[in-house]
Amino acid sequence: MKHRHCVTALAVLALATPLSARQTAPAPAPPTADAPFTYQKVMIAMRDGVRLETVIMTPRGATKPLPILFQRTPYGMPGAAPRTVPAGWAALAADGYILVFQSMRGRFGSEGGPFTLSTELRDNGTDEASDAYDSIDWLIGNLPGNNGRVGMWGVSYPGLAAGIALARPHPALKAVSPQAPWTDYFMNDDLHRNGAMRLSYAYDWLYLLQAEKTNAETRYDAYDMYDWFLKAGSPDEIERTHLKGRVPLFRAMIENPDYNQFWRRQVWTARLGRTTVPTLNVAGLWDQEDPWGPWEIHRKQQQADPQNLSVIVAGPWNHGGWRGKGDALGRIPIGTDSGTQFQTQIEAPFFRHWLHGGAGKPAFEAAIFQSGSWAWKRYSTWPLKGTTARKLYLNPDGSLGFTQPTGSACRDYVSDPANPVPYRQRPISPTWGSPDWPNWESEDQRFLQGRPDVLTYTSAPLDADLTVTGRVAATLMASTSGTDSDFVVKLIDVFPHDYEKPSASAKPGDYARSLNGYQLPIAMEVRRGRLLDGFEASKPLVPDQVRAWDLPLHDRDHVFKRGHRIMVQVQSSWFPVIDRNPQKFVTNPYKAQPGDYVKATQRVCAGSFVSLPVAG
């Protein structure tokens, strides 16, 4: 989980097995004389004199100069070299690299701070791009046995640290792989979705990184996080009662509910110019933390990439799932080790070509392990040319179809902030500390059946495969009786009721966990009403006025198989991963008072649709 989140970070060993960021990387036993790496810890001075804790691991027995693979992280350093090469980077290690890991300023053994999580790039002074530049400069000049070429990589926060180096690349930086980074704190990924606060995740993650100089652990006095956050009140009340100023970025989220200069200056991709450094962007299509950033980096790089140096790779992975075997999407087996294939067939050849001079330059713009068909697809352009945008209409009778309905009939439900729709099966565990968080975006949505505040639209069984490749979007023609509201749209693949045969050795509970009738979310997103007319300045909605709500459902590559059904669900809360909308417009919704949280009648009307880029 990211850094938590993930898998990447904490240390070399986290590259082999994803760890919760709030865990400390296990201390490996002292290496023997035949261990694959030597180990050295140094302090590297930045341009302002602040020294950063840096671990260097050099392959034993190297017979020629080697390139450097460099990773920067806020999650901590390994205490020793591993006794064997971790599986997650065995393909890379086989080619030979000097591995370097560094704690960001203000974290663990690095000087400076406090740690701000800032991604602002400054023309004068220090920032994450200048720290990467200064570190590379030192490494090239001081590490014996390097060949003058450096690659950066990492998942999640280390992925952000790799990507942001592209804004001010050192001449020796020859290849970068930002894996699950973020680009815009307000628009998507860790802290928000389209400006709606990611409440429970932001609370846990920001506490982890800012409450102490080392990883800090949140503690709860309730078993169900749904209950805890509901009783805790508004984000402002939560911060004042529980965080008490120890987590500055959580307070900043509360004080900046709109897309103002505070957020816009964090958008580091705005500083990317002509693409000069080969870049392997990696995204998980079911990444529960940073699904959007890799696509945005690639889109920005495409604007000035005459040599086609930027490529994008994606697959049916949760956050960092490609660093493992990648043989399943949550509970769904996919029949092959897509993560291992990424490591051996894409990542290792990419770095081998640009850092060693061997074969392996990507011959694609996008390589995607397509869900549904469970097979690799390589595309010369992205978005894929030749697709047809087809509108799948939400009919007032609860059906889905490609024929536009006549009339203006609506379906309605009552949204109650006192009883919000949970985002996953209750009881909800903390973000870190259980196996539930990594796979919730691919979990069966049948847990919501019967809730009167969730509208469901379902197609007939498909008589042929339907391949959706490209950017998916939804448009709701909808209204609310309140003056503010959220709408959440989910695009779902419904498996046939006879998808798999029951096991003769089934145990109690297995029947309910069958993939028969499984409702697999393909895309899910939220849109906040106060921001419909622009993210920069919020406005109240006109009660009961039907208007268009546009919801981007992002890049997808999925085959709805013959015999499956397509489902769309619509709801107005997604708690506690998204904060509760009061449904009454207030200047700052994060400071809403108890009386501001009101019930509202929501209507979804004819003309609502999901736009699918259909291939073939």
GUSE-12893 format. One record per residue (C-alpha): residue in one letter; y, x, z; residue number from 1. Coordinates in Angstrom, 1 decimal. Layout:
<pts>
- aa,north,east,up,i
- A,Y,X,Z,NUM
...
</pts>
This chain:
<pts>
- aa,north,east,up,i
- M,0.0,0.0,0.0,1
- K,3.2,1.6,-0.7,2
- H,3.7,3.9,0.3,3
- R,2.8,2.3,2.2,4
- H,2.7,1.2,-0.5,5
- C,0.4,3.0,-1.3,6
- V,-1.7,5.2,-2.3,7
- T,0.2,7.9,-3.1,8
- A,1.9,9.3,-0.9,9
- L,1.1,10.5,2.3,10
- A,-0.6,13.6,1.2,11
- V,-2.8,15.1,-1.2,12
- L,-5.7,13.2,0.3,13
- A,-4.0,9.9,-0.4,14
- L,-4.4,10.6,-4.1,15
- A,-8.1,10.3,-3.7,16
- T,-8.3,7.2,-1.5,17
- P,-5.4,4.8,-1.2,18
- L,-4.1,4.7,2.4,19
- S,-1.7,2.5,4.3,20
- A,1.5,4.3,4.6,21
- R,1.6,3.7,8.2,22
- Q,-1.5,5.6,8.6,23
- T,-1.4,9.3,9.1,24
- A,-3.3,11.2,6.4,25
- P,-6.5,12.4,8.0,26
- A,-6.3,16.1,8.9,27
- P,-8.9,17.9,6.8,28
- A,-11.2,20.5,8.4,29
- P,-10.0,24.1,7.9,30
- P,-11.0,25.2,4.4,31
- T,-13.7,27.7,3.9,32
- A,-13.3,30.9,1.8,33
- D,-14.7,29.0,-1.2,34
- A,-12.3,26.0,-0.8,35
- P,-10.6,25.1,-4.1,36
- F,-7.0,25.8,-3.0,37
- T,-5.0,28.0,-0.8,38
- Y,-2.4,26.4,1.5,39
- Q,1.2,27.4,2.2,40
- K,4.1,25.5,3.8,41
- V,7.7,26.6,3.1,42
- M,11.2,25.3,3.6,43
- I,13.3,25.1,0.4,44
- A,17.1,25.0,0.6,45
- M,19.0,22.5,-1.4,46
- R,22.6,23.1,-2.8,47
- D,24.1,21.8,0.5,48
- G,21.9,24.0,2.6,49
- V,19.5,21.3,3.8,50
- R,16.0,22.6,3.8,51
- L,13.0,20.5,2.7,52
- E,9.5,20.8,4.0,53
- T,7.2,21.8,1.0,54
- V,3.5,22.3,0.8,55
- I,2.1,24.5,-2.0,56
- M,-1.6,24.5,-2.9,57
- T,-2.7,27.1,-5.5,58
- P,-6.2,27.0,-7.1,59
- R,-8.3,30.0,-6.0,60
- G,-9.4,32.4,-8.7,61
- A,-6.8,31.5,-11.3,62
- T,-6.9,34.0,-14.2,63
- K,-3.8,32.9,-16.0,64
- P,-0.3,31.5,-15.2,65
- L,-0.5,27.8,-14.3,66
- P,1.9,24.9,-14.6,67
- I,3.2,23.2,-11.4,68
- L,2.5,19.5,-10.6,69
- F,5.2,18.4,-8.2,70
- Q,5.3,15.3,-6.0,71
- R,8.1,14.3,-3.6,72
- T,7.4,11.7,-0.8,73
- P,8.7,10.2,2.4,74
- Y,5.3,9.6,3.8,75
- G,4.3,13.0,5.1,76
- M,2.6,16.2,4.2,77
- P,-1.1,17.2,4.3,78
- G,-1.9,19.5,7.2,79
- A,-4.3,21.7,5.2,80
- A,-5.8,22.0,1.8,81
- P,-8.8,19.7,1.2,82
- R,-12.3,21.3,1.3,83
- T,-13.2,19.7,-2.0,84
- V,-11.2,18.3,-4.8,85
- P,-10.4,14.6,-4.2,86
- A,-11.9,12.3,-6.8,87
- G,-8.5,10.7,-7.6,88
- W,-7.2,13.8,-9.2,89
- A,-10.3,15.7,-10.2,90
- A,-9.5,15.3,-13.9,91
- L,-6.1,17.0,-13.4,92
- A,-7.5,19.7,-11.2,93
- A,-10.1,20.6,-13.8,94
- D,-7.2,21.8,-16.1,95
- G,-5.6,24.0,-13.3,96
- Y,-2.3,23.3,-11.6,97
- I,-0.3,24.6,-8.7,98
- L,0.1,21.5,-6.6,99
- V,3.3,21.1,-4.7,100
- F,4.2,18.3,-2.2,101
- Q,7.6,17.8,-0.6,102
- S,9.0,15.6,2.2,103
- M,12.3,14.0,1.2,104
- R,15.4,14.8,3.2,105
- G,15.4,13.2,6.6,106
- R,11.7,12.6,6.7,107
- F,9.0,14.5,8.8,108
- G,9.7,18.2,8.7,109
- S,12.6,18.1,6.2,110
- E,16.1,18.5,7.5,111
- G,19.0,16.1,6.8,112
- G,19.1,12.4,7.3,113
- P,19.0,9.7,8.4,114
- F,16.7,8.6,5.6,115
- T,18.7,6.0,3.6,116
- L,16.3,5.1,0.8,117
- S,19.3,5.4,-1.5,118
- T,18.7,5.7,-5.2,119
- E,22.4,6.0,-6.0,120
- L,23.2,9.0,-8.3,121
- R,26.4,10.9,-7.5,122
- D,28.4,13.1,-9.8,123
- N,29.2,15.3,-6.8,124
- G,27.1,16.0,-3.8,125
- T,23.4,15.5,-3.3,126
- D,21.0,12.8,-4.3,127
- E,17.3,12.4,-5.1,128
- A,17.8,13.8,-8.6,129
- S,19.7,16.8,-7.4,130
- D,17.0,17.5,-4.8,131
- A,14.3,17.4,-7.5,132
- Y,16.4,19.8,-9.7,133
- D,17.0,22.3,-6.9,134
- S,13.4,22.2,-5.8,135
- I,12.1,22.9,-9.3,136
- D,14.6,25.7,-9.7,137
- W,13.3,27.4,-6.6,138
- L,9.6,26.8,-7.5,139
- I,10.0,28.3,-10.9,140
- G,11.7,31.4,-9.6,141
- N,9.6,32.0,-6.5,142
- L,6.1,30.8,-7.0,143
- P,3.9,33.6,-8.4,144
- G,1.5,32.8,-11.1,145
- N,3.4,29.8,-12.6,146
- N,3.9,29.4,-16.3,147
- G,7.4,28.0,-16.2,148
- R,6.4,24.4,-16.8,149
- V,6.7,21.6,-14.2,150
- G,5.4,18.1,-14.2,151
- M,6.3,15.4,-11.7,152
- W,4.1,12.5,-10.8,153
- G,3.4,10.0,-8.0,154
- V,2.8,6.4,-7.2,155
- S,5.3,4.1,-5.6,156
- Y,8.0,6.0,-3.7,157
- P,6.7,9.3,-5.1,158
- G,6.8,7.5,-8.5,159
- L,10.4,6.7,-7.9,160
- A,11.1,10.3,-7.0,161
- A,9.4,11.4,-10.2,162
- G,11.3,8.9,-12.4,163
- I,14.7,9.6,-10.9,164
- A,14.4,13.3,-11.8,165
- L,14.7,12.1,-15.4,166
- A,18.4,11.3,-14.8,167
- R,19.2,15.0,-14.3,168
- P,16.2,16.9,-15.6,169
- H,15.7,20.6,-14.9,170
- P,15.0,22.6,-18.1,171
- A,11.6,23.4,-16.8,172
- L,10.6,19.8,-16.2,173
- K,8.3,19.2,-19.2,174
- A,6.4,16.0,-18.3,175
- V,6.9,13.1,-15.8,176
- S,4.6,10.2,-14.8,177
- P,6.4,7.6,-12.8,178
- Q,3.6,5.3,-11.5,179
- A,4.7,2.0,-9.9,180
- P,8.3,3.1,-9.2,181
- W,11.2,0.7,-8.8,182
- T,14.5,0.7,-10.7,183
- D,16.6,-2.1,-9.2,184
- Y,16.4,-3.1,-5.5,185
- F,18.0,-6.5,-6.2,186
- M,16.4,-7.8,-9.3,187
- N,12.7,-7.0,-8.6,188
- D,10.1,-5.0,-6.9,189
- D,10.1,-4.1,-3.2,190
- L,13.1,-5.9,-1.7,191
- H,13.8,-8.9,-3.9,192
- R,12.5,-11.0,-6.7,193
- N,15.4,-12.2,-8.9,194
- G,17.7,-11.8,-5.9,195
- A,15.4,-13.7,-3.5,196
- M,14.6,-11.6,-0.4,197
- R,11.0,-10.3,0.0,198
- L,11.1,-11.0,3.7,199
- S,7.9,-10.0,5.3,200
- Y,7.4,-7.0,3.1,201
- A,10.9,-5.7,3.4,202
- Y,10.7,-6.1,7.2,203
- D,7.5,-4.0,7.4,204
- W,8.3,-1.4,4.8,205
- L,11.9,-0.7,5.9,206
- Y,10.8,-0.4,9.5,207
- L,8.1,2.0,8.5,208
- L,10.7,4.3,6.8,209
- Q,13.9,3.9,8.9,210
- A,13.0,3.2,12.5,211
- E,11.8,6.7,13.1,212
- K,11.8,10.1,11.2,213
- T,8.0,9.7,10.8,214
- N,6.1,6.6,9.9,215
- A,6.8,3.8,12.3,216
- E,4.6,0.8,13.0,217
- T,5.8,-2.8,13.4,218
- R,4.1,-4.8,16.0,219
- Y,3.8,-8.6,16.3,220
- D,3.1,-10.9,19.2,221
- A,1.4,-13.5,16.9,222
- Y,-1.8,-13.4,14.9,223
- D,-0.5,-15.3,11.9,224
- M,2.5,-13.8,10.2,225
- Y,3.4,-17.2,8.8,226
- D,3.9,-18.5,12.4,227
- W,5.7,-15.4,13.5,228
- F,8.3,-15.4,10.7,229
- L,8.7,-19.2,10.9,230
- K,9.5,-19.0,14.6,231
- A,11.7,-15.9,14.2,232
- G,14.3,-17.8,12.3,233
- S,16.7,-16.6,9.6,234
- P,16.7,-13.0,8.4,235
- D,19.9,-12.4,10.4,236
- E,18.2,-13.7,13.6,237
- I,15.2,-11.6,12.9,238
- E,17.3,-8.5,12.5,239
- R,19.4,-9.1,15.6,240
- T,16.4,-10.1,17.8,241
- H,13.7,-7.6,16.7,242
- L,15.2,-4.7,14.6,243
- K,18.5,-4.4,16.5,244
- G,20.2,-2.0,14.1,245
- R,17.3,0.4,13.8,246
- V,16.7,-0.4,10.1,247
- P,20.1,-0.1,8.3,248
- L,18.8,-1.2,4.9,249
- F,17.5,-4.5,6.2,250
- R,20.9,-5.2,7.7,251
- A,22.4,-4.2,4.3,252
- M,20.2,-6.8,2.6,253
- I,21.6,-9.5,4.9,254
- E,25.2,-8.5,4.3,255
- N,24.8,-8.4,0.5,256
- P,23.2,-11.6,-0.6,257
- D,24.6,-11.4,-4.2,258
- Y,24.3,-8.7,-6.9,259
- N,27.4,-6.8,-5.9,260
- Q,28.4,-3.2,-6.2,261
- F,26.2,-2.2,-3.3,262
- W,23.2,-3.1,-5.3,263
- R,24.4,-2.2,-8.8,264
- R,25.1,1.4,-7.9,265
- Q,21.5,1.8,-6.8,266
- V,20.3,1.2,-10.4,267
- W,19.5,4.7,-11.3,268
- T,18.1,3.9,-14.7,269
- A,21.7,3.2,-15.9,270
- R,22.2,7.0,-15.8,271
- L,19.3,7.7,-18.2,272
- G,20.5,9.0,-21.6,273
- R,18.6,10.3,-24.5,274
- T,14.9,10.6,-23.7,275
- T,14.1,14.4,-23.7,276
- V,11.2,14.6,-21.2,277
- P,7.8,13.1,-22.2,278
- T,7.2,10.2,-19.8,279
- L,3.9,8.4,-18.9,280
- N,5.0,5.2,-17.2,281
- V,2.2,3.4,-15.4,282
- A,2.2,-0.2,-14.2,283
- G,-0.3,-2.5,-12.4,284
- L,-0.3,-6.0,-13.9,285
- W,-1.2,-7.3,-10.4,286
- D,0.9,-4.8,-8.5,287
- Q,1.9,-6.6,-5.3,288
- E,4.8,-4.3,-4.7,289
- D,6.3,-2.7,-7.8,290
- P,5.2,-4.4,-11.0,291
- W,8.5,-4.4,-12.8,292
- G,10.0,-0.9,-12.6,293
- P,7.7,1.0,-15.0,294
- W,8.5,-1.5,-17.8,295
- E,12.2,-1.2,-17.1,296
- I,12.1,2.6,-17.3,297
- H,10.2,2.4,-20.6,298
- R,12.6,-0.2,-22.0,299
- K,15.6,2.0,-21.1,300
- Q,14.1,5.1,-22.5,301
- Q,13.2,3.3,-25.8,302
- Q,17.0,2.8,-26.4,303
- A,17.3,6.5,-27.2,304
- D,13.9,7.9,-27.9,305
- P,13.8,9.3,-31.4,306
- Q,10.7,11.5,-30.7,307
- N,8.7,8.6,-29.1,308
- L,8.3,10.6,-25.9,309
- S,8.1,7.5,-23.6,310
- V,4.8,5.6,-23.3,311
- I,3.6,2.8,-21.0,312
- V,0.2,2.3,-19.6,313
- A,-0.9,-0.9,-17.7,314
- G,-4.0,-2.5,-16.5,315
- P,-5.6,-5.1,-14.1,316
- W,-4.6,-3.1,-11.1,317
- N,-3.0,-3.7,-7.8,318
- H,-0.5,-1.2,-6.4,319
- G,-1.9,2.2,-7.2,320
- G,-5.3,0.8,-8.1,321
- W,-5.6,3.1,-11.1,322
- R,-6.0,6.0,-8.7,323
- G,-9.4,4.7,-7.8,324
- K,-12.3,3.5,-9.9,325
- G,-10.5,0.4,-11.0,326
- D,-13.8,-1.5,-11.5,327
- A,-12.6,-4.9,-10.1,328
- L,-9.6,-7.1,-10.0,329
- G,-9.8,-8.2,-6.4,330
- R,-13.0,-10.2,-6.2,331
- I,-13.5,-10.2,-10.0,332
- P,-15.7,-7.4,-11.4,333
- I,-14.4,-6.1,-14.8,334
- G,-17.5,-4.3,-15.9,335
- T,-16.1,-0.7,-16.3,336
- D,-14.2,1.9,-14.3,337
- S,-10.7,1.4,-15.8,338
- G,-9.0,3.6,-13.2,339
- T,-11.3,6.5,-13.8,340
- Q,-10.8,6.1,-17.6,341
- F,-7.1,6.2,-17.2,342
- Q,-7.3,9.4,-15.2,343
- T,-9.7,11.2,-17.6,344
- Q,-8.7,9.7,-21.0,345
- I,-4.9,9.2,-20.6,346
- E,-3.3,11.0,-17.6,347
- A,-5.1,14.3,-17.7,348
- P,-4.7,14.7,-21.5,349
- F,-1.0,13.8,-21.2,350
- F,-0.2,16.6,-18.7,351
- R,-2.6,19.0,-20.4,352
- H,-0.7,18.6,-23.7,353
- W,2.8,19.0,-22.3,354
- L,2.1,21.5,-19.5,355
- H,-0.8,23.6,-20.9,356
- G,-0.2,23.2,-24.6,357
- G,-3.5,21.6,-25.3,358
- A,-4.4,18.5,-27.4,359
- G,-3.7,15.1,-25.9,360
- K,-0.2,13.8,-27.0,361
- P,-0.4,10.0,-26.7,362
- A,-1.0,8.3,-30.1,363
- F,0.3,5.0,-28.8,364
- E,3.4,3.4,-27.3,365
- A,1.5,1.1,-25.0,366
- A,-2.1,1.4,-23.7,367
- I,-3.2,-1.6,-21.8,368
- F,-6.5,-2.5,-20.2,369
- Q,-6.4,-6.1,-21.3,370
- S,-7.5,-8.7,-18.7,371
- G,-9.9,-11.4,-19.8,372
- S,-11.5,-9.3,-22.5,373
- W,-11.7,-6.4,-20.0,374
- A,-11.1,-3.8,-22.7,375
- W,-8.6,-1.1,-23.6,376
- K,-6.0,-1.9,-26.2,377
- R,-3.7,0.6,-27.7,378
- Y,-0.5,-0.6,-29.4,379
- S,1.8,1.4,-31.7,380
- T,4.8,-0.7,-30.6,381
- W,5.7,-2.7,-27.5,382
- P,6.4,-5.5,-27.5,383
- L,3.6,-6.1,-30.0,384
- K,4.8,-7.2,-33.4,385
- G,3.5,-10.3,-35.0,386
- T,3.0,-12.5,-32.0,387
- T,4.1,-16.1,-32.1,388
- A,6.1,-17.7,-29.2,389
- R,4.3,-20.9,-28.4,390
- K,5.6,-23.4,-25.8,391
- L,3.1,-24.8,-23.4,392
- Y,4.7,-28.0,-22.1,393
- L,4.4,-29.3,-18.6,394
- N,3.7,-33.0,-19.2,395
- P,4.7,-35.7,-16.7,396
- D,1.1,-36.8,-16.4,397
- G,0.1,-33.4,-15.0,398
- S,-1.4,-32.1,-18.2,399
- L,-0.5,-29.0,-20.3,400
- G,-0.2,-29.0,-24.0,401
- F,1.5,-27.4,-27.0,402
- T,3.0,-30.7,-28.2,403
- Q,6.5,-31.5,-26.8,404
- P,6.4,-34.7,-24.8,405
- T,8.9,-37.5,-25.6,406
- G,11.1,-39.1,-23.0,407
- S,12.5,-37.7,-19.8,408
- A,10.0,-38.6,-17.1,409
- C,9.8,-36.4,-14.0,410
- R,7.4,-35.6,-11.2,411
- D,8.8,-35.0,-7.7,412
- Y,7.9,-33.7,-4.3,413
- V,9.6,-33.1,-1.0,414
- S,10.2,-29.4,0.0,415
- D,10.5,-28.9,3.7,416
- P,11.7,-25.5,5.1,417
- A,10.0,-26.4,8.3,418
- N,6.7,-26.4,6.5,419
- P,7.0,-23.9,3.7,420
- V,4.2,-23.2,1.2,421
- P,2.3,-20.1,2.3,422
- Y,2.0,-17.3,-0.3,423
- R,-1.7,-16.6,0.6,424
- Q,-4.5,-18.1,2.7,425
- R,-3.6,-18.4,6.4,426
- P,-3.8,-16.8,8.9,427
- I,-1.7,-14.2,7.1,428
- S,-2.2,-10.7,8.3,429
- P,0.6,-8.0,8.5,430
- T,1.5,-6.1,5.4,431
- W,-0.3,-3.0,6.7,432
- G,-3.4,-3.3,8.7,433
- S,-5.8,-5.5,6.8,434
- P,-7.5,-5.5,3.4,435
- D,-5.8,-8.8,2.4,436
- W,-2.4,-7.5,1.3,437
- P,-3.4,-5.3,-1.7,438
- N,-5.1,-8.1,-3.6,439
- W,-3.2,-11.3,-2.7,440
- E,-1.7,-11.6,-6.2,441
- S,-5.2,-12.0,-7.7,442
- E,-6.6,-14.3,-5.1,443
- D,-7.9,-17.8,-5.8,444
- Q,-5.1,-20.3,-5.7,445
- R,-7.3,-23.2,-4.6,446
- F,-6.2,-22.7,-1.1,447
- L,-3.1,-24.8,-2.0,448
- Q,-5.1,-27.8,-3.2,449
- G,-3.9,-31.0,-1.6,450
- R,-0.4,-29.8,-0.6,451
- P,2.0,-32.6,-1.7,452
- D,4.7,-30.0,-2.2,453
- V,2.9,-28.2,-5.0,454
- L,2.8,-29.6,-8.5,455
- T,-0.2,-28.8,-10.7,456
- Y,-0.4,-29.0,-14.5,457
- T,-3.8,-28.3,-16.2,458
- S,-4.9,-28.0,-19.8,459
- A,-8.1,-29.2,-21.4,460
- P,-10.8,-26.6,-21.7,461
- L,-9.9,-24.2,-24.4,462
- D,-12.0,-24.5,-27.6,463
- A,-11.2,-20.9,-28.6,464
- D,-9.9,-17.7,-27.0,465
- L,-6.1,-17.6,-26.5,466
- T,-4.7,-14.0,-26.4,467
- V,-1.3,-13.7,-24.7,468
- T,0.3,-10.3,-25.4,469
- G,4.0,-9.6,-24.5,470
- R,6.7,-11.0,-22.3,471
- V,5.9,-14.4,-20.8,472
- A,8.7,-16.7,-19.5,473
- A,9.0,-20.2,-18.1,474
- T,11.8,-22.8,-18.3,475
- L,11.9,-25.7,-15.9,476
- M,14.0,-28.7,-16.5,477
- A,14.4,-29.5,-12.9,478
- S,16.7,-30.8,-10.1,479
- T,17.0,-30.8,-6.4,480
- S,18.6,-33.3,-4.0,481
- G,20.0,-30.3,-2.1,482
- T,22.8,-27.9,-3.0,483
- D,20.5,-24.8,-3.1,484
- S,16.8,-24.4,-3.9,485
- D,14.0,-22.2,-5.0,486
- F,11.5,-22.8,-7.7,487
- V,8.3,-20.8,-8.0,488
- V,6.2,-20.9,-11.2,489
- K,2.6,-19.7,-11.4,490
- L,0.6,-19.2,-14.7,491
- I,-3.1,-19.5,-13.8,492
- D,-6.4,-18.9,-15.6,493
- V,-9.0,-21.5,-14.3,494
- F,-12.5,-20.3,-14.7,495
- P,-15.3,-22.7,-15.7,496
- H,-17.3,-24.4,-13.0,497
- D,-20.4,-22.6,-14.2,498
- Y,-18.9,-19.2,-14.7,499
- E,-21.6,-17.5,-12.6,500
- K,-25.0,-18.5,-11.3,501
- P,-25.4,-18.9,-7.5,502
- S,-27.2,-16.0,-5.9,503
- A,-30.6,-16.6,-4.4,504
- S,-29.7,-14.4,-1.5,505
- A,-26.4,-16.1,-0.8,506
- K,-25.0,-15.9,2.8,507
- P,-23.0,-18.5,4.6,508
- G,-19.5,-18.7,3.1,509
- D,-20.5,-17.3,-0.3,510
- Y,-20.5,-20.7,-1.9,511
- A,-16.8,-21.1,-1.2,512
- R,-16.1,-17.5,-2.5,513
- S,-17.8,-18.1,-5.9,514
- L,-15.9,-17.4,-9.1,515
- N,-16.9,-20.8,-10.3,516
- G,-13.7,-22.7,-10.8,517
- Y,-11.7,-19.7,-9.6,518
- Q,-7.9,-20.0,-10.2,519
- L,-6.7,-16.5,-11.1,520
- P,-2.9,-16.1,-11.1,521
- I,-1.8,-14.3,-14.3,522
- A,1.9,-14.3,-13.6,523
- M,4.0,-15.6,-10.7,524
- E,7.8,-15.6,-10.1,525
- V,10.6,-17.2,-8.1,526
- R,14.1,-18.2,-9.1,527
- R,16.9,-19.0,-6.6,528
- G,19.3,-21.8,-7.5,529
- R,22.4,-20.3,-6.1,530
- L,22.1,-17.5,-8.6,531
- L,21.4,-19.6,-11.7,532
- D,24.9,-19.1,-13.1,533
- G,24.9,-15.4,-12.5,534
- F,23.5,-13.0,-9.9,535
- E,27.0,-11.6,-9.1,536
- A,28.5,-14.7,-7.6,537
- S,26.4,-17.5,-6.0,538
- K,27.3,-21.2,-6.5,539
- P,26.1,-24.4,-5.1,540
- L,23.9,-26.7,-7.2,541
- V,25.0,-30.2,-8.2,542
- P,22.6,-32.5,-6.3,543
- D,20.1,-34.3,-8.6,544
- Q,21.4,-32.7,-11.7,545
- V,18.6,-31.8,-14.1,546
- R,19.2,-28.3,-15.6,547
- A,17.3,-25.4,-17.0,548
- W,15.8,-22.9,-14.7,549
- D,14.7,-19.8,-16.5,550
- L,12.0,-17.7,-14.9,551
- P,10.9,-14.4,-16.4,552
- L,7.1,-13.9,-16.0,553
- H,7.2,-10.4,-17.4,554
- D,4.9,-8.4,-19.6,555
- R,1.3,-9.5,-19.8,556
- D,-1.8,-8.8,-21.9,557
- H,-4.5,-11.4,-21.1,558
- V,-7.1,-13.4,-22.9,559
- F,-7.7,-17.0,-21.7,560
- K,-11.3,-17.3,-22.7,561
- R,-13.0,-20.2,-24.5,562
- G,-14.0,-22.8,-22.0,563
- H,-11.3,-21.8,-19.4,564
- R,-8.4,-24.0,-18.6,565
- I,-4.7,-23.0,-18.3,566
- M,-2.9,-24.1,-15.2,567
- V,0.7,-24.0,-14.1,568
- Q,1.8,-24.6,-10.5,569
- V,5.3,-25.3,-9.4,570
- Q,6.6,-25.1,-5.8,571
- S,9.8,-24.4,-3.9,572
- S,8.7,-21.9,-1.2,573
- W,6.5,-18.9,-1.0,574
- F,6.5,-17.9,2.6,575
- P,6.9,-15.5,4.3,576
- V,6.8,-13.0,1.3,577
- I,10.0,-14.8,0.2,578
- D,12.5,-15.9,2.7,579
- R,13.1,-19.7,3.2,580
- N,15.8,-21.2,1.1,581
- P,17.8,-23.5,3.5,582
- Q,18.2,-25.9,0.5,583
- K,21.8,-26.5,1.7,584
- F,24.3,-24.1,0.1,585
- V,25.8,-21.7,2.6,586
- T,28.0,-18.7,1.9,587
- N,25.3,-16.4,3.2,588
- P,21.8,-17.9,3.2,589
- Y,20.4,-15.0,5.3,590
- K,22.7,-16.2,8.1,591
- A,21.8,-19.8,7.9,592
- Q,21.9,-21.8,11.1,593
- P,18.9,-24.1,12.2,594
- G,20.8,-27.2,11.0,595
- D,21.3,-25.7,7.5,596
- Y,17.5,-25.9,6.8,597
- V,17.0,-29.4,5.2,598
- K,14.4,-31.2,3.3,599
- A,15.0,-31.7,-0.4,600
- T,13.5,-33.8,-3.1,601
- Q,12.6,-31.7,-6.1,602
- R,12.0,-33.0,-9.6,603
- V,10.4,-31.3,-12.6,604
- C,11.0,-33.2,-15.8,605
- A,9.8,-33.4,-19.4,606
- G,10.9,-30.5,-21.5,607
- S,9.7,-27.9,-19.0,608
- F,7.5,-25.2,-20.6,609
- V,5.9,-21.8,-20.4,610
- S,6.6,-19.6,-23.4,611
- L,3.5,-17.6,-24.4,612
- P,3.5,-14.7,-26.9,613
- V,0.3,-15.6,-28.7,614
- A,-1.4,-12.8,-30.7,615
- G,-3.5,-13.4,-33.8,616
</pts>
